[in-house]
């Protein structure tokens, strides 16, 4: 071979395909699902199979569709809650960690919540027939017609569907979404069809999940749930539905009209009118006006403390996020962040011993996932004084709940590896010693201490959260308030427990007397969260408004309340422990449900009941080889030539090969076959590879290898990524090796990125046509300047003396050409500020305008001394609009005007910012 080094590199990159047996992914599959999991997740994989099979008939009826062999992968990323569906790649991902602290926590079981939700996505968006189905079969899954629909439709049906699986599960049964919609209705701020399809800062808590779920619930109540399948079949069977993203009136409006007998706009208005007619009492005495998210309001020493998160809009498509603990002085109504961090508070915060104990996420390796290179999130517990100073990390782990004890130690509840049960530990901050107390089959997610008594929030298998007293000596949990409804304790004082609950679909705040068993509900206001009383006897609480959540001071009224006493339903199946290789069980060993269907109790029985075949990593390879994403024919011609070929695009399931693309065509004029191939390869993670090879114009090859060397979730140094890039181009005459390192840092209100690369070409060692050795670096800086403005700066520095003068720098704004130099510095500075809030759009043709922002910029390019190039600089203004189109998110479009060094004026149209 002429180029043995290049051939060796190529072989190194494709070796993973031949090493399938070395990986540790396994599968459980039947004709409906193929569950991918890693060793140790066998029980969770079977639970996913059981859950999806149990709810499959309902989801199929709801959507009017089936989808054989849906691929589902399980991921363990620590305390990160998520799941997603990828209809184009026939892939669902389920993250194992069950939520216990937000609207997603209102569920009997996390798999019951997330798996059907994502499966509804899959069936709804892959529903097609007629000409659209034929086009999709010819050209690939990117032609699924219902990929091109408003987001309130995509997410609305899933939120609705997840809420029909149980009266005590799903976001429409949790009270939170209902309160948001009711508050917006009272303020006459429910959105138009267009606005609901995009995320708007106008209503930070309300988005297409909320609007779509409520709208679909209205349609089901008014016209019947069975209409959804009719709607999807109608919309997905018409070729004109491909215009939905641009002109929804041409097809989508008609599909709604044919299904419901009314135009979509009328149905939307009917829904809003029905919400406005509902009784809902909002508080009037507002103490804060910042909106966004607030939680865990506490009173201590005449001060109020709470968790707050908000986003300050600072420019086109840009916001600065703030997340932390706020201290509010009730006498002056002044508040400020005393602790800020870049993550949530996964185990909340507590106040004791004149200290604040709080939690944050942190990253560590050792988790069974492909999404994040084996990195996962754990919880750190820290302490600080009441002003946020003297911060100290105390301990970390899979801590879901904690509380300080009177002796100064911490009581911890850590998740067991299955995320279904807890282990109780005591941590001594003075010695750093952790002592195990006992384990429980319940999942504890809140701890509250009052003197010698300890209370916890906990949930059992296929049950919502309930309230228990923790008896450490007896190693048991004693039920205090335990019904099928969601019940979460928020505070305890003496004999009074304060708790939140969702009864009959409505959220509320309650008090329970431990001595008498009497219960009272805070009334007079529809939405009351974590009410507290100051020593002066003044009431404070959190409630919903159109801007989000705020603190209110209305006087609260306690009314006697009887907790609904309902019996628990039996789980549809039990979690099954893994017992090794499957053997067919005797039929007599299977229990049966009331309808006569079998209920497997062992691993082998489940294998037989669901007709499961156990597989290996080869299932992932077979999925990879199918170009399901796109198989697009190529037919290009001129007067004297014709090119015939195809573009093929595929993906795997687990993420080892996230995407590959093969483009091949035959040029009849030159009698030549041209091929381009690109592959993303993460098989050797944490090493990732991007491979691009082509035989066009003499051939080219790009190999990019990189790995994350360091990750951190909080402020400070966030990441270090190191890599090496090899490029062979110009018919392999140019061969460039570039090792590089990329760092990112962050702080409250700002971020810094650093990129450094060495550029090396060598005639002798690399067979390049030149010798070159240089360095290029980039600094990207972003800082919040005022509450609603930010400064963006990008600095490029290069010392690349052997490079061509046109391959180092990029042109400044206002210049057509780059700085003609290979040594020097360029600086781009822009100060952005939102100018005007539009936040409305047009339904058909589909377009949405969020905000219009302005920018002042100054750019400079300075060559290194003793070079002949002249310096460049420019300055001017930008006017940028955030525009949403085709239901595909936001983009920035604008105009720029300014002057260059010579005083010449320029006006440019812009797509994006900073270019």
N, C-alpha and C positions, 0 to 999 in steps of 0.2 A: 504494500500500500504506500501511496505517496505521502500520506499524512498520518502516520501511526498515532501521534499524540491526539489528534482530533478524533480518530476512530476509537481510541481508548476512552475518551471522555464520553462519546456517544454511548458506548457499551455500558459505561458506568451508570449512565442516566436511565437506560432501559432495563437494567438488571432487575429492578424491583418487580417487573411483571413476571419474571421467572422465579420469584421467591415467595410465591403466594403461601406456601405451606408454613412459612416462618411466622406469619402473623397470628394474632390471637383473637380474631373476630369469629364468632359462630352465629348460626341462624336457627330459628324455629320458623317453619313455613308450612302453610297449607294453600289451598287454592285462592284464598282471599288476602292473606297477609304474609309478609316475610320479615320477621323481627331480627334485626342485627344487634348483637350484644357482645360484651367482653366477659371473660371468665370472672365469676363472682357476682354476675348480674342475672343468673339463671332464673331465680325466683321473680325478679322484676320483669324479665322477658316474658315469662309465662303469664304474669299478671297483665302485661300489655296485650298479649294474645287473647286472654280471657275477656278483658274489658272491651276490646274492639270487636270481638265476636259477639259479645252479649248485646252491644248497642248497634251493631251493624244493621240489623233489620230496620231499626228506627231511622238511622241516618240515610239508608237507601230510600226509604219511603219519603223522608223529608225532602231529599234532593232529586228524587226520581232518577237515580243513576246508580250504577255499580262500577267497580274498578278492580279487576282481578290483580292479585299479587302486588298489592301496595307495599312498598318497601318502607320499613320503620326502623330507625336506629335509636338506641338508648345512649345517652351521654351523661357522664358524671362530671360536673364542673363545680362541685362544691355548692355553696349556698346561692347559686345563681338560678333564678326561676325563669324558664322559657320553654318554648316549643315552636316549631314552624312547619309549614308545608310548602313543598316545591313541586307543583303539578308538572312543570316542564321536565323536571328530572325524575318524576315519579318517586318522590322521597318525602318522608316525614321524619322529623327529629323530635324526640321527647327528652327533656332534661329531668333528671331524677328528683331534684330537690323540691319537696312540697312547700308551698307558701303558707305562712301562718300569720301574716301581719297586714294584709291589704285586701282589696275586694276579691282577689283570686282565692283567698283563704276560706271563703264561704263555699265549702264543698264537702261531701261525704268522703271523697278520696281524690287525691291529686290526679291519678291516672284516669279516673272517671271524668275528671274535668278536662284535662289537656288532650287526651287521646281522641275522644269523639270530636272535640273542637277542631283539631287539625284534620281529622278524617272528613268532617263536613266540608272544610276547605277543598280537600282533594276531590270529593265527589261533585261539589257544586261547580268548581271551575273546570273540571274535565267532562262535564255534561255537554255532549254535542251529538248532532245527527244531521242527516241530509248533506247538502253541499259543504257546510263547514267541516263536518266529519271527514268527508272525502279529501278536502284540502289539507286538513291536519294529518291524515294518514299519508298523504303524498309528501308533504313538506316538513312535517315534524311537529312536536308538541308546542312550539311557540305559536302555532296557529290555533290553539284552543281559543274559541271565540270569547269565552267568559273570563279570560285574563284581562280583557279590555272593558272593564266595568267600573263604576264609581266605588270607592273604598267603603262607603257606608253600606253598599250591597255585599261586598266581599266579606267584611267583618260583621255586618249586621246579622246575617243568617247564622253564623257560627255562635255569636253571643246568644242569640235566641235559642238555637238548638241545644247548647250546653246547659241552658236553664230549664229545659223540659225533661231532663233525665231524672230529676228528683225535686220535690218541692223545697228542699233545703240546700240545693246546690245551684251554682251558676250566678253570674253577675246580675241578671235581672231579678233574682230572688234575694239578693244581698242588701237591698235598700239603698246602696251608694249611688248606682246609676239612676235610680228613680228620683233621689233627692236632687241630683244635678239637673236632670231634665225639668223637674218641677220648679226649681229655682230660676232657671233660664226662662221657663214659660211665664212665671210671675213677673219677670223683668222684661218680658217681650223681646227676648234675645235668642229665640230658637232660630237656627240658621236656614238659609235657602238650600235648595238641592245642590247647588254648586259648592257653596261654602262648606257644607257637611262632608264633601268628598276630599277635603284637604285639611291638614292640621293648621290651625290658626291660633296665634297668641292671644286673640280676642277672648277665647274661652279655654284657658289652659287645661282644665280638667275634663272638658267635654270635647270629644273627637269622634271620628267615624265609628269607633266601637260603641260609644254611648248613643249617638244619634241613630246609627243603623240598627242596633239592638232594640231600641225603643220603637222605631218605625216598624220593624218586622213583627214585634210583639203586638202592635196595634193592628196590623194586617191580619195576623192569625186570629186575634180575638174577634175581629169584625167580619172577616170573610172566610175564615177557616184555614187551618194549617196546610191542608191538602193543596191549596192554590199555589204554594211555592214550587212544587214539582212541575205544575203546569206552566208557570212563569218561566222557569229555567229551560224547559223543553222548547217553549216558543222562542225565547230569545236566542237559544243556541242552535236552532235549526235553520236560521235565515242568514244568507250570505251578507245581507245589508247590516247585520249586527257587528261586522268588523268596523263599521263607522261609528260605533257607540262612543269610542274615546274622543272623537272629534265632533260628531253630530248626533248626540244621543236621541234627539227628536226623531231621527229617521227610522230607528228600530226599537230602542229600549222603551221609549214612551208608548209605542204601539203595543209592545209585549205586555206592559202593565195594563193598558186599556183593554186589550183582548181578554186578559185574565180576570181583571177586577171590574170591568165595565165602566171605569173612570180613567181619565188621563192621569198620568203620574203626578203632575203639578197639583191636581185636585186632591189626590190621595195624600200627598205630602201636607197640604193645607188642612185637610181633615184631621190628620194625626196631630198637628200642632194645636188645632182648636180643641181636640179632646184633652190634650195635656193642660191647656189653659183653663179648662173647665173643672179640673180636679181641685179639691180643697187642699190647700197647702199654706201653712203659716210660717212666714219668715221672721227672724228676729229683726229688731230695729236699732238697737244700741250697739253700733259697730265701734270696736276699739282699735282695730288695725284695718288697713286698706290695701295691703300688698297682694292679697289673693294667693294664687298658686296653692301649694300644699302646706298644711300644718297638722301636727299630731302630738299626742302625749303631753297635753297641757298639765303642768304641775305648779302648785303653790308652795313657796318655802321662804320663810323670813320676810314676809311682806313683799316678795317678788314673785313674778310669774316666769316660768321657763317652759319652752316648747321646742319641738323640732320643726324647722321650716326649710322648704326648698323653693326656689324661684329661679326664673330666667329673665335677665335684663336684656331686652332687645337693643342691640348696639350697632347694627348695620345690615346690609343686604344679606338675607339668609343667615344671619349670625346672631347668636345670643351668648351671654356669659352666664353660666349656671352657678348658683350659690346654694350650698347645702350645709346646714349646721344647727346648732342650738342657740336659740335667741333668749335673751334676758329682757323682760318687759317690766318697767316700773309702773304700777297701776296709778300712782299719784300724779305722775307727769304724762303718762301714756307714751313715753319714749321707749324705743326698743333698739337693740343692736345685737348682731351676732357676737357671741363670746367664744364660740368654737366653730370653725369652718373646716370642712373636709370634702373630698371629691367623691366620696361614696355615700351610700345610705347608712342608716343605723340598724344593722340587721338584728340586733338584740335590744334596741331601744336605748334608753338612758334612765338612771336612777339618781336620786339625791339622798345622801345620808352622811352623817358625821361632818357636816359642812363641806362636803365634797360632791362633785359631779362625777359619777361613774358612767361611762358611755361606751358605745361599741362602734366599730367600723369594719369594713371589709379589707382583707389583705390577700395577697396572692402567694401561693406556694405550689410546688410541683408534687406529683404523686397521685394524680387523679386519672381515672380511666376514661379518657376522652380523646377524640380526634379534633374537635372544634378548636381547642386552645392548647394544643401541643402538650397535653398532660398537666397543664397549669389549672388550678382550681382556686376557688375563693373560700377563705375561712374567716372567722370572726376574731378580731382583737378587742380586748377590754382595756380601757384606759381610765385614768383618773385625772382630775384637774380641780382647782379651787373654784369657788362660785363666780369668779370673774373670767374663767377660762385659762388661767395661767398655771404654771407648774405642772404641765401635762406629763404623764408617765404611762408607758405601756406596761400592763400588769400580766396578762396572759393571753393566749390565743388557742384556737382549735375550732372544731365544728360546734361552737357554742350557739345555741338558739335562744337561751334565756339565762339571766343572772340576777342576783340581788345581793347587796351588802348585808351582812349579819351584824348584830349588835357588838360582837367582839372584834369587828374590823375585817374579818375574813369575808370571802365571797362564796356564795352558793351558786354553782354552775349547773346547767342542764345541757349536756352535749348530745348530739345525735349519734346513734349507733351507725355503723356503716350502711345499714339498709335504709336510713332516713325515715324509719317507721317507729322507732322506739328511742328511749333516752337513757342516759347514765347520769346519775347525780354525783357531783363532785364538790369538794370544799377546797378553796384555794386560799392560802395564807400569804398575803402580800409582803409580809416582813421576811419570811424565809423563802418564798417562791415555791413552796411545796404544795402539790396537789394531792388530795386524799380522796379516793373513791368511796362513796357512801353506799349506793346500791343502784341497780338498774331496774327499769320498768318497761313493760311492753307498750306503754302509752308514750306519745310524742309530746313532751313538755315544751311549751313555747312562751311561758310567762311565769315569773316568780315574784311574789309579794310577801314581805315580812312585816309583821307587827308584833313587837316584843318576842315572845317565844313561839308564836304561831306562824306557820308558813303556808301560804296558799299558792296554787299554781293553775295556769291554764294548760289543758292537755287534751289530746284527742286520741281515740282508740281507732282500731281498724274499721274503716267504712262508717265513721261517725264524725260529726262536726265537733268543734271545740266546746269543751265544758269546763266547769270550775270545780276544783278539788282542794281539800286540805292535805298537805304533805306531812306524813308521820314518818320522820326519818328513823326513829327508834324501832318502829314496827315494820319499816320498809314497805309502806303501802300508801296508796292514794285513796282518800275517803271522799266520795261524791258530796258536793255541796249544792250545786245547780247543774243538773245533768239531764238534758232533754235532746231530742233530735235537732233542735234549732242551734244556730251559731251563738255561743255565749262566751264572752271574753271579759275577764276581770280587768279593771283599770286602776283600782286603788283599794286600800283597806285602812280603816281607822277604828280601833276598838272593836265593837261588835257590828260595825257597818261595812259591808262590801259594796263598792261601786263597780258596776259592770255595764258593758254594752251588749246588746243582743239584737237578733233579727227574728221577730215573731210575726208570722203571717205576712212576710215579704216587706216589712217596715222596720227600719233601724231605729233604735231608741237607746236611752241611757236610764239606768235603774239603780236602786239601792236595795240591798237585802240585809235583813237583821239576822245575824247568826244565832241569837238567843231565841227570838220568837218565830223565826221563819217567815216574817212578814216581808212583802216586797212592795216597793213604790216605784212609780215611773215619773220622770221629769216630763211635765206636760206644758201645753200652751204654745209650744213651738214644734214644728214638724221634725227638724233635724238638730239634735243636740249631741255633741261629742265631748267626751272627757270633761264633764263639768267639775269645777273646783270652787272653793269659797275661801276668800282671803280672811285673815284674822279679824278684819273689820266687818265681816259678814256680807261682803259683796260677792255676787255670783259672776263667774267667768266661764265661758265655754267656747268651743269651736263649732262653727256651722257653715253650711254651703251657701255661696252666692254665685252670681254669674262670673265673677273674677276668680273663683276658686274657693278656698277655705280661709276664714278669718276668725279673729277673736271677737266675741260679743259680750255685753254686760247686762243684758236683759235680766230682770228678776225671774227666777225659775220657781215653778210650782211643783211640789211632789204630790202625786195622787196614788192612792192604793191601787195595786195591780196584782192580778192573779196570773202567775206564769202558766202558759198552756202546757198541760201534761199530756203528752202523746207518747205512744209506745214506739220503740225503735223497730224499723223494718229489718228483717234479716238481710245480711249481705247476699248479693246474687251468687257469690262464690267465695271461697276462702283462698287466702294466699298459700301457694303450694311450694313446699321446700324441694330443692333439687335433690335427686337421688341417683344420679349417674345415668348410665346407658338405659335406654327405654326397652322394655319388654312388654308385650301385649298383656293387659290384665284380664282376669276372669270377669265376665260381664256381671256376675252376681255381686261383685264388690262395689259396684257403682250405686250411689244413692240417686234418688230422682227428685225433681221438683214437682209441684202440683200439676204441671202440664205433662208430666211423664218424661221430660227431657232429663238426661243424665247430669249429675253434678259431680265432677271429678274431685277426689280428695287427695290423690297422690299424683306424683309426677307422671308415672306410667299411665294412670287413668286419663290424665289430661292429654297426653300424647295421643291416646286412642280416641278420646271423645272429639277432639278437634282435628283429627286426621293429620297430625303434625309430622313433618319430616325434619330431622335435625341435620343441619348442613354446616359447611365450613366457609372459609374465606373465598372459595371458588364461586360462591353465589355473588359476591361483590365483583369479581372479575367478569362474570357473565353479564351483570348489569352494566359494567363499564363498556363492554364491547358493542353494546347496542346504541347506535346514534339516534336516540329517541328525541333529543332536544331539537335537532334540525337536520334535515336531509334535503337540501335545496338544489335543484338542478341548475346548471349554468349553461346558457346558450347565448353567446355573444358573436356578433358578426359585423363585418365591414364589407366594402365592395369586393375585396380580394382575399378575405380570410374568414374562418369560422372556428370558434372555440366551443367545445362541448365538454361538460364535466359536471361536478357536483361539489357542494360543501356539506360535510358531515360534522355534527357536533354531539358529543356524548359526555356522560359523567358517571362516577361511581356513587355508591350509597354512603360509605363510611367517611369519605373525605380524604382518602389517600390520593386519589386522582380527581380533584374537584371538577376539572373540565379538560376535554381535549377537542381539537378541531383539525380536520383534514380537508384541505382544498386541493382538488385535482382537476385538470382540464387538458384536453388535447387540442393543440393548435394545428389545424389542418393546413394552413399556409406554410408553416415551418416544419410540419411533420414532427412535432415535439410534444412530449407530455410534460407539463409543469405541475409540480407538487409543492405544497406548503403544509407543514405540520407544526402544531403547537400543543404543548402538554404542560399542565400544572401538576407537579409531582410532590406529594407530601408523605410518601411512604416511609422515608427515613427520618421522619420528624424526631427531634426538633429541626432537622435540616429540611428546608423546602427548596424546590427546584422549579424554574421556569425554563422550558425548552422550546425553541423555535428554530426550525430548519427549513430551508427552501432551496430549490435548484434553479430558481428564476434569476436571470441576468448573471449567470455564472455561479450562483450558489451563495448562500449565507447561513450562518449558524450563530445563535445566541443562547448562552447557558448562564443562568443566574441562580446561584446557590446562596441561601441566607438562613440564618437561625436567630431566634430570640435568645439572647444571652442573659437577660435580666428583665423582670417585670415587677412593677409595684403599682398598687391600686390607688395610693394616696399621694398627696402633695410631696414634691421633692423630685428625685430622679425616677421617672416612670418606666423607662425601657431603654435597653441597649440591644440593637440588632446589628449583627455583623454578617458580612457576605462577601462574595467574590463573583464578578461578572466577566464572562468571556464572550467576545464578539468577533466573529470572522465575517467580513463583508468585502464588497468590491471583488467578487469572484475569488474570495479567500486571499486576496492580496494584502488586505489590512487585517491584522489580528491583534486585538486589544485585550489586555487583562487588567481588571479594575477591582482591587480589594476595597471595601468600604465599611464604614461604621456609621450608624444612625442612632442618635440619642434624643430623648424627649424629656423635658422637665415641666413641672406645673406648680402653680401656687394659686392662692385665692385671687381670681380675677385675671390670671395671665397664664401664658404658655410659651415655651421656648423649644425649638427643634434645631438640632445640630446635625449636619451631614458632612462627612469628610471622605474623600475618595482619592486613591492613588491611581494614576493612569500610566500604563506601561505597554510599550511596543518595542519589539526587539527583532532585528533581522536574523540573528544567529540562533537565539533560543526559541523564538516563537514563529520563525519563518515569515515575519511581517515584511512589508516592503520599505519599512523605515524604522528608525530608532526614536523612541519617545519616552520621556520620564517626566511626569508632572503631578501636580496636586490641585484639586478643586474642592472648595468647601462652600457650604450654604448655611446661613443662620436665618431661621424663621421666627419672628417675634410677634406676639399678640398680647395686648394689654388693654384692659378696660380703663378708659380715660375718665369718663363721668358715668353716671348711672345709665345713660343711654348713648354712649359713644365709645369707640375703641380705636386704638392705633395698631395698624398692621405694618410691619417692616420685614423686608426680605433683603438680605445682604449676601451677595455672591463674591467670593474671593478666589482668585486662581493664580497659580504660578505653574504654567504649563509651556515652557519656552520652546518646546519642539513641536507644538501643535500648530495646525493651520489657524490663522487669525479669525476664521469664520466658524470655528467649531467649539468655542469655549463659552462665550457669553450669549445672552438673549437680548433682543432689542428692547430698549426702553419704550415707555409709552410716548407716542408721538414720532418715533423713528421707525423707518421701514427696515433698516439694517442694524445688525448688532455692532457693538464696539469692535472695531477691527484690531483686536489685540489678543494676545494669549497670556498676558500678565496684567493684573489690575483688580479693580473692585467695582461692583455695581450695587447701588442702594435704591430700593423702592419703598417709599413711605406713603401711607394713606391714612387719613383720619376720617372715619365713617360716622354718620349720625342719621338715624331715621328722621324723615321730614314729614311724612304724611301717611296716615293709616287709611287704606281703602277697604281692604278685607271684605271684598264682595266680587262677584263675577257673573258671567253669562252662561246659561245652561247649554244653549245650542246656537252657534258653535261654542264648544266647550273651552272656556278660558276663565282664569281666576287671578285676581291681583290682590296680593297681601299688603305690602308696604312699599313706599317709595323712599329711598335713602339718598343722601348726598355724600360726596367724598371730596376732600381736598388732598391732592397728591403732589409730591416732589420726588423726582427720580434723578439719579446721577450715576454716571459711568466714568471712572477715572483710570486711565491706563497707568501702568507702572512707569516710573521715570525712565528716561533715555529710550523711549519708544516714540515712533513717529505719529501714532494715532492721536487724534484730538479728543478731548473730553466731550462727553454728551451730558446734557441735563435737560429736564423738562418739568413743567409744573402746570397745574390746571385744576379743573373741577370735573366731577362725575355725577351723573344722575342715573340711578339704577332702580329698576322696578323688579320686585319678586313676583314672578308670573308662574302660575300653575296651568298646565295644559294636558289634555288627554288622560286625566286622572293618574299621572305618573310623577307626582311630586313637584317640587318647585325648582325653577331656574332663574338666573339673574340676566336681565336684558336691559341695556341702557345706552347712554350716549356720553362721550367724553370730549371735552374741549380744553385746549391749552396752548402753550407756547414752548418751543424748543430753545436751545442755546442761541441760535441765530435770530431769535425773535419771530420766527415763522409760526403762524397759528395753524392748528390742526383740529379737526373734528372727526371722531371715530365712533362707529357703532360698536357695542360691546356685547359679548356673550360670556358671562362669568364676571369675575372681578379681578383687578390687579394685573390685567394684560393689555 
